[in-house]
Amino acid sequence: MIAIACDDVSKEFPSRHGVVHGLDQVRLEIQRGEFVTVKGASGSGKSTLLLTLGGMQRPSQGRVRLDGSDVYALPPAQRAELRARCVGFVFQLFHLLPYLDTLENVLAGLPPASSPTRFRATALDLLQQLGLGDRAHHHPATLSAGERQRVALARALLKKPPVILADEPTGNLDPANAAQVFQHLAAFQREGGTVVVVTHGPDADRFASRQFILERGRLTEAHAHAQAPKPL
């Protein structure tokens, strides 16, 4: 079944030099349970694509479907509910709240109607799995970059969304921490989740069931990688 689809999606931005095509007639179907990478240079449209897929940036034209729903045909409140229910975001810059500790940051990713108390034990267990069990009550400023990214990953995973969208999730990490993040994303995929990673490097290639190249807003499919990722 299709988890996410783009039907002739374009996104245009005005500039001093005319219209910039952030996305140009993008067509894409991602099946449930796939691990997809989208690679491209800085400015190629990768972040624009991810935000558009996740219901956070309306395209200039075309249609985005998420979990069977036409995302941008929905009223804002319903679109926000769909996004909160179906998508976990992981960003390069972590976006942790500095005044909350690790556990509180993870719980902050729950949909608004959720009860943090009910998810507390699950969040602590998830932090333990990610090697952060002893950091649950530390604040972001006291954590390493790798630890902060794993907190951001735990926040995305806690609500068990069907889809994880990751924007350069290892851009600020050393190779060892980057590999660990991708191992956890691969574990999420093996349990049936769908993963879309946009990146400029090759680190995620061996985990991907399909790879795409984005250049000046145009998306093309690259070769698939046959090697299965090593388990945790």
N, C-alpha and C positions, 0 to 999 in steps of 0.2 A: 504494500500500500504506500501511497505517496505521503511523505511527511511535509515537504515544502515544495512549492513550484513557483516559477516565474514565467509569465506568459508575455513575451515581448516588452520587458520592463526597461524603461529609459528614465534617467534622472538628469535634468539639465540645471546648471547653475550659471547665473549671469556673471560676467566679469568685464573689466575694462576693455578686453580684447575680443569681446563677443561671447557667445554661449559656449560653456564648457560642458562636454558630455561626460558626466560622472559615471553613468551607465548608458549603454547604447544597445537597445533591442536585445536584452539578455533573455535567453530561454534556458530554463534549468528545471529538472525534476530530480528530487532527492528522495529515495525510498526510505521507509522506516528501517532503522538498524544499520544505515550506512555511516561510514566515516569518510567525509569528503574534505579535501583541502583545496583552497583557492589561493594560488600564488601570483604575485605581481610586484612590480617595483612600487616605491612610494609614489602616491598620486595616481595610481592606476585605477582606483575606484573600489578597492577592497573593503574599506570601512563603510563606504556608502552602500555597497551590496549587503553587508551584514546588517546594518541598521534597517535597510529596506526589508530584508527577509524577516527581521524580528518585529516588524510593526512599529518601528520608531521613526521612520522617515518615509513620507508619502512619495511615491514615484511621480514623475511628470506624466507618464503614460504607462499603460500595461497593467497587469493584474498579478498580485501575490496571493497564493493560497497556502494556508497554514492549518494543518489538522482538518482539512476539508472546508475551511472557511475562507471566503474572499476577504482578506484582512482589511483592505482600505475601503470596502463597501460598508463596513460596520460603523455604527456611531462611536465616537471616541471612548465612551465608558465601556462598551462591549469589546472594543479593540484592546483596551488596557486590561480587561479581565482575561481575554484570550492570551495576551502576552504573558501575564502573570501566571497563568495556568500551564502554558505550553512551552515556555522558553526560559532557559537559564543562560545568562550572559556572563562571559568571562573576558575581562578587558586587560590590556597590557599594563595599564596604570592602576590596577587593583580596585580603585574606588572604594576603599574601606573608610569607615567613619572614625576619625582619630579619637573621639571621646568615648567610643565603645570598646570593650575588650573583645578578644577573639570570638568567644562564644556569642556575645551580643551581636557582633557583626554578621555571623553566620545566620542567626535568627532573624536579622533585619531583612533578609532576602525572601522571607515568606510573604505570600499574598496578604493584602490588608485584613481580610476577614479571619485569618488563621490565628490560633492561640499559641504564642511562643512557649508557654508552659508545657503544652502537650508535645511539642517537638524538642524539648530540651534534651531528653535522654538520647534521642536519635541524633541530634547535633553533636553531642559529646562523643557518641560512638563513631560518627563520621570523622570527627577531628582525630580520634585515636587511629582510625584506619589510615589517615593522611599523615601520621607521624607528628601530630600536634596536640596529643593528649595532655602534655605537661605545659602547654602554652594557652590553655583555654581562657585564662584570666589575665593574659598579658595584652597590652595595648599595641596597636600597629607600629608605633614608633620604636618599640623594643624588639620587633621582629625583623629577620632578614628578608631580602627581596623574595627568596624562594618560599619562605614561610608565609609571607603576605599573599603570594599568588595561590598557595594551597588553601589559605583562608577564603580567598575569593572563589576558588573552585568548590570548596565545601558549601559556601553560600548558594552557589548555582545548583548544586546537587541535592540540597536538603529537601526541596519540595518535589523531588523526583519528576522533573519535567520530561516530556518525551524528546525534547530537542535541546542541545547545548550549542550555542553560537559563541565562538571564541575568536576575539580580535587580537592577533599578535600576542597570544597568551604567554609566550616565553621570550618576548623581545628584550626584557630586562634581566634575564636569568642566565646563569652560567650553564654549560652543557649538561652537567649532572642534574641540576634542578629542572632544566628544560625536559630532559628525558623522563623524569619522575612525573611531571605534569602530564605529558603525553601518555604515559603508562596508565594513569588514572582515567584519562579520557577514553583510552582504549578499553579499560575495564567497564566503563559506563556503556560503551557500545556493545560489548559482549553480552551485557545484560539486556540488550534490546533497544538501547537509546540511540538516537541519531546525533551525530557530531558534525558540525561544519566549522573548520578552522581556516581563517584567512591569515596568511603569513607571507613574508618575502624570502624565507629560507627553506632548506630541505629537511629540517629536523622531523617534521611530521610525516614525511613521505612513506616511511615503512609501515605506518599504521593505516594508511588510506586505502579504502576500497576503490576510490576514484579520485583523480586529480584534475584540476582545471587551472587554466592560465587566464588572468585578466590583464588586458593591455589596452589602455586608453578607453576603458569602459566596455570593451568587447570581450566576451567570454568564449573560450574554446576549451575542449576537453583534451587532456594529455593522456599518456598511457597509464593504465592501472598498475599498481604495485602488487605483485603476487605474494610477497613474503608476509606471513602472519606475524603480528607483534608478539614479543615474548610476554608471558604472563607475569603478573606481579609476584 
